[in-house]
Amino acid sequence: MGTSLVSGAVGIAKPDKAIFHRACSQLGIHPHEAWFVGDNPINDAIGARNAGLVDVWLRGYADWPVSRPPATPAIDDLQELLKILGSYSHSPARML
């Protein structure tokens, strides 16, 4: 199960925590129960992390800012999520 929000429609844009929290609310879960996969280090990965979600950075589209702690986990291909989901100790209820 997933959800999608269009920032222009809801008036909130990433990396604002509120858009991540709204998505979690729509799913009926807490932020710490969700994973967010994105290719933008600031808007997606760091935004999700700051909102309390598990952030997964899809490498290859933008460079990770050297001034920020590294993404954990980071993947090169969406197929890698299957391995991560099977071995990750934090087992969230849903993925956004």
ZALOFI-281897 format. One record per residue (C-alpha): residue in one letter; x, y, z. Coordinates in steps of 0.001 Angstrom, whole numbers. Example, Ala and Ser with C-alpha at 12.3 -4.5 7.8 and 13.67 -1.06 7.14 Angstrom:
<atoms>
<A <12300 -4500 7800>>
<S <13670 -1060 7140>>
</atoms>
This chain:
<atoms>
<M <0 0 0>>
<G <1215 3502 -733>>
<T <29 7025 -1118>>
<S <861 9994 -3280>>
<L <591 13707 -2583>>
<V <1052 16499 -5098>>
<S <2737 19412 -3347>>
<G <911 22031 -5411>>
<A <-2446 20491 -4545>>
<V <-1822 20332 -796>>
<G <217 23528 -514>>
<I <3195 21807 1135>>
<A <6440 20893 -594>>
<K <9309 18584 300>>
<P <11445 18787 2356>>
<D <8793 20215 4727>>
<K <8023 17605 7394>>
<A <4322 18297 7051>>
<I <4015 16633 3638>>
<F <5610 13438 4937>>
<H <3414 13508 8040>>
<R <307 14037 5924>>
<A <1183 11009 3788>>
<C <1647 8896 6924>>
<S <-1658 10133 8274>>
<Q <-3393 9112 5046>>
<L <-1974 5625 5518>>
<G <-2942 5510 9179>>
<I <627 4998 10382>>
<H <3286 6822 12382>>
<P <6319 8255 10558>>
<H <8717 5773 12171>>
<E <6688 2962 10562>>
<A <7270 4222 7006>>
<W <10060 4134 4459>>
<F <10501 6826 1835>>
<V <12537 6135 -1298>>
<G <13705 9118 -3316>>
<D <16447 10325 -5612>>
<N <16859 13874 -4310>>
<P <19189 13978 -1292>>
<I <17720 17105 311>>
<N <14039 17002 -624>>
<D <13558 13241 -425>>
<A <16095 11504 1796>>
<I <16929 14238 4293>>
<G <13347 15538 4256>>
<A <12000 12081 5082>>
<R <14676 11503 7740>>
<N <13895 14836 9415>>
<A <10212 13880 9453>>
<G <11006 10625 11269>>
<L <10719 8188 8356>>
<V <13311 5653 7258>>
<D <14986 7325 4296>>
<V <16315 5367 1341>>
<W <18340 7312 -1175>>
<L <18302 6171 -4800>>
<R <21794 7139 -5979>>
<G <22672 8266 -9467>>
<Y <20512 11333 -9995>>
<A <22157 13883 -7698>>
<D <25253 13974 -5516>>
<W <24897 13540 -1784>>
<P <25883 16751 53>>
<V <29200 16156 1820>>
<S <28060 18337 4720>>
<R <25275 15865 5646>>
<P <25448 12471 7345>>
<P <25325 9691 4740>>
<A <22067 8079 3715>>
<T <21332 4717 5225>>
<P <20384 2791 3293>>
<A <21427 3974 -148>>
<I <20673 1985 -3277>>
<D <21611 2085 -6956>>
<D <18557 207 -8215>>
<L <15041 -272 -6865>>
<Q <15577 -4057 -7003>>
<E <17940 -3631 -4042>>
<L <14966 -2735 -1836>>
<L <13939 -6394 -1659>>
<K <17239 -7326 -1>>
<I <17091 -4359 2353>>
<L <13490 -4949 3362>>
<G <14276 -8578 4101>>
<S <17247 -7819 6336>>
<Y <16518 -4443 7926>>
<S <15934 -4647 11683>>
<H <13431 -1773 11627>>
<S <10332 -3250 10006>>
<P <7890 -476 9087>>
<A <4250 -1134 8342>>
<R <4074 642 5005>>
<M <6278 2189 2346>>
<L <5489 5623 905>>
</atoms>
